């Protein structure tokens, strides 16, 4: 799995991704993934007396920069869709962003 960085500005972003897969067949497989990404965006730093994050409502998630996630040699892919989008974002005072999606 690779993650492309947005190059519209000169801010450096640290992007961490982890994927755990158990493969029964090395030729082709299908899977459901819960993606949890963490990066630092200095533009989102805010003053706070605690380390508690701000939780972003799912209606506003599309207003934030999210890394372009892709799988080389992927045959097909889709996002799990239910009544309410299966996504969440937490932003910490130091600008750390935690993004979860299925």
Secondary structure, DSSP 8 states (H G I E B T S, - for coil): -EEE---SSS----EE-------S-SS-------EEEEEE-GGG----SS---EEE-GGGGGGS---EEE-TT-S-------SS-SEEEEE-TTSEEEEEE-
